[in-house]
Amino acid sequence: DKMVPTSALQAMQIALIGIPVDAHCVKTPMMVINGTDDKLTPVSVADQIAKKYGATFRTYSGNGHYIMREPGWVQVATDIHQWLSESVPHTRDAERSEKVNANLSGSDCIRQWKV
């Protein structure tokens, strides 16, 4: 599968409606990355998203929206790998997975798009 540009409809929905997730329900580590030349998601918007979720936020000078297909992607991938190694618990514990699934089932954490 190839990564393709985001549709105008998706961009419009996100811009006008927002992302329908209750930030208080997000309990996992999160990292937001952004290129300083991103024309679809400006640095200020990516920073707001990171703050909303209490996420680690990193910007990459000179990169745009398709940061993993641009020059310098190796450094971005290295940074993501390092962040994952430091931030995400390394476990395959079935009990932990069951707890996560139980927390999401029947909750209002993830809402449907309202158009």
SVG drawing of the C-alpha trace seen along z (x, -y; Angstrom):
<svg xmlns="http://www.w3.org/2000/svg" viewBox="-24 -28 43 41">
<polyline fill="none" stroke="black" stroke-width="0.4" points="0.0,0.0 1.2,-3.5 0.6,-6.5 -1.5,-8.9 -2.4,-12.6 -5.2,-13.3 -8.5,-14.1 -9.9,-17.6 -13.0,-16.2 -11.0,-14.7 -9.1,-17.9 -12.3,-20.0 -13.9,-17.7 -11.0,-17.9 -10.7,-21.7 -14.5,-22.4 -15.5,-19.6 -12.4,-18.6 -11.2,-15.2 -13.9,-13.5 -11.9,-12.0 -12.2,-12.8 -8.7,-13.6 -9.3,-12.5 -9.8,-8.9 -6.4,-8.7 -4.1,-6.9 -1.3,-5.9 1.9,-7.7 1.6,-9.9 4.1,-11.7 3.2,-14.4 5.6,-15.2 5.4,-18.1 7.4,-19.7 8.0,-23.5 6.9,-23.8 3.7,-21.7 1.0,-23.6 -1.9,-21.3 -1.2,-21.2 0.7,-24.3 3.1,-24.0 0.7,-25.9 -2.1,-23.4 0.2,-20.4 1.4,-22.0 -2.2,-22.4 -2.9,-18.8 0.1,-17.7 -0.9,-19.9 -4.5,-18.5 -3.2,-15.0 -0.2,-15.7 2.0,-14.4 5.7,-14.7 6.0,-17.3 8.8,-17.4 9.2,-19.7 11.5,-19.1 12.9,-22.1 12.2,-22.3 9.9,-19.3 6.3,-19.4 3.2,-17.2 4.6,-14.0 7.5,-14.0 8.3,-10.3 8.8,-10.6 11.0,-13.7 14.7,-14.2 15.7,-13.7 13.2,-10.9 15.9,-8.6 16.4,-11.1 12.7,-11.3 12.4,-7.5 15.4,-7.3 13.7,-9.8 10.4,-7.9 12.2,-4.6 14.1,-6.2 10.9,-7.8 9.1,-4.4 11.9,-2.7 11.8,-5.2 8.1,-5.8 6.1,-2.7 6.2,0.3 7.5,3.4 5.0,6.0 2.9,8.6 0.8,9.2 -2.6,10.5 -4.1,9.1 -2.9,5.6 -4.5,5.9 -7.8,7.0 -7.7,4.0 -7.2,1.6 -10.0,3.2 -12.3,3.1 -11.6,-0.6 -12.7,-1.3 -15.7,0.9 -19.0,-0.9 -17.2,-4.2 -17.8,-7.6 -14.1,-8.1 -14.3,-7.6 -17.2,-9.3 -18.6,-9.1 -18.2,-12.0 -21.2,-14.3 -21.7,-15.9"/>
</svg>
